[in-house]
Amino acid sequence: MTGYRAAIIGCGDISALHLAAIATLPDTELVAVCDTDEGRLSAAATGNDVPGFADHLSLFESVRPDVVHICTPHSTHAAIAVDALERGIHVVLEKPVAHTRDEAARLVRAAEDSTAKIAICFQNRYNAPVRAAHAALSSGALGRVLGASATVLWHRTAAYYLDRPWRGRWSTGGGGLLMNQAIHTLDLVQWLVGPVASVQGSASTRFLSDVIEVEDTAEMVLTHENGARSVFYATLANATNAPVDIQIVTEKATLHLRGDLTLTHADGTIQTVTETVATGERAYWGVSHELLIQDFYSTLTGDGDFWIDPRAARASFDIIQDVYDQSFPDRADLLGSAIHDSTERNPQL
């Protein structure tokens, strides 16, 4: 594999997984870090023995990396990624693809116009049980998919938001629970069951209204293009971080994802696929960042876009935006950006 020079932009919690993944890549060198927070920047630069920059454009000019990993607040995702793509720098971007429809559309256009590649971190698609479920459903052997149910029952405290205030604001987070936590599960539902044709849902703040202006609870019914129907519920008011639960029903089987995959056939036959168990305080991040990042780097010398690019990442993003349109129709002023009409779910940009 050709050697690459990598940089990290945003040195908060999630950057640790990107640093660990970069360390596994042969012939790839971390050459710089960037953060607007002086303390985090100093710690990351010293800890990794690389130069630190407070501005990503200065990093691009001084270091000229081949790949940048963007781990910043949501409102900066698209702008930094566009700056990189316009300079021919490959991008690994944390979810979500952007914080508004306008910014998402801008990033899709920039990716299509650039010679560089971009990956959006929906790493749970790389989980072994998820991939096994996708293969089983795609084979047609299980018959028509009838629908799914999914729950995300997690816990966040006021301290979580006070520590990083951007998480609880429309202008910087672009949303709350759906954009920052449940988006991964929504992505899996639409990837496994099929593209979504319409959404009916609501989002509200049930638990942390004295701390945040975005939602901490949401529910929705998804109608898929193939006629299947999925129901979804998520909250941050749970007493603990419970395992994400997805159940998919087909004509000939039931698939249950709760960490592992349990595939129960109509004749009573049961198959299981286990996942490596993530441990520690942030086990809910899963185990597959490393796999996604390794896969992305392996494609950089080939033709074609990476399979989870901004256009692919808009599938779950648009579901969330539809729920926000129904629940917070006046949020445009808080976002600081115009809200596009959502009548066309998959616009050709």
Phi, psi and omega in degrees: 000140176297140179288146180230149175255119186247152177224152177250129175245113186101108188250032177280199189304312188291339181297336180299323179291325178290319177298317180296321180293317178301322181296339180274351186272119177293143177063022175240133187236131171284124186244348181191159172228160183215136174197146178278345177273119187299320182293313179296320180297314181298317181295318182290318180294315180292316182295331181253000178055049178225161177292149178244145181229142177271351184224130185290331179292324176295322177298312180302316184289319186278321188256329181052064180288160174276326183223139172239141175253118185258114184233042187259173173305151189306322186293346179258354186305302187295317184298314180292318180297318178298316178303319180291312182299323179294340178259008179075021180264129177293153188227133164249115187246126173297152175290159353281172182298330179192182179251354175219163177299318180301313182292324177297316179297321179297320180290321176302315180297316181297321179295321181288334181271346188268154171278347181272164179253159180217138175242139173256136189279079164256068189295339182292343173296342180268354177300136184303314179296324179294316180294324177294320178296316180297318180296318180295317180291321182289336183292336183085352184291340182267002181081188183293140176281126182268326180163182183213160169229145182214142176227143172233102183249091186240177185226128171226146182254170175301324181299326179302319181278325179293330178291324178227082187304335181300334184295333186258011184242142177297318188293334183247327179266335183073004183151183184240249182312312185292321183280331189255334182237300189285351181301327179296318181289320174301319179300317180294319180299312183288331178286320183280315186276324180134162181306147184264130179268324181208156184227133168236120184197176177213150177226144183204170178251103187261338194234325189239032185295339178276358183240323186236158176257352179263179186278151171239001182213143179204152174217153180199158171242126182250129173256120184271158181298333180274006178094351178290159178230133180238145174244146189218134175221137179214146177206154172254012182264003179293159182289340182206178176271095179281157176299140173299139183234123176231126175238128182240129181250130175239179179297332187237003184194167171234130178250129182236114177256113174216073192082282175277170174252129170245118181249110182254116181276161182300332180276005179095350177294136182238132174241146178230147172229124184263157179244147171300130185277124174281142181236169177096180187299327185247041180299336182293348175290341181087190190239007195246008173307314183301318181295315180298314183293318177299318179297317180300311181299325181292342182264355190293335180269355182264179178270163174087161180281157171293147191290336174250077181261181182303323179294318177295322182289342179288345182300307179285326177301317181292326174302314180296316180298324177296318177295320177296320178300323180282332187258328183227065186294343183256021186280356185304318181295325179288327179286332184075023181207148180295145177262124180284149171297140188253022183292332177256114189285328185231070184297145175272111186266000000 
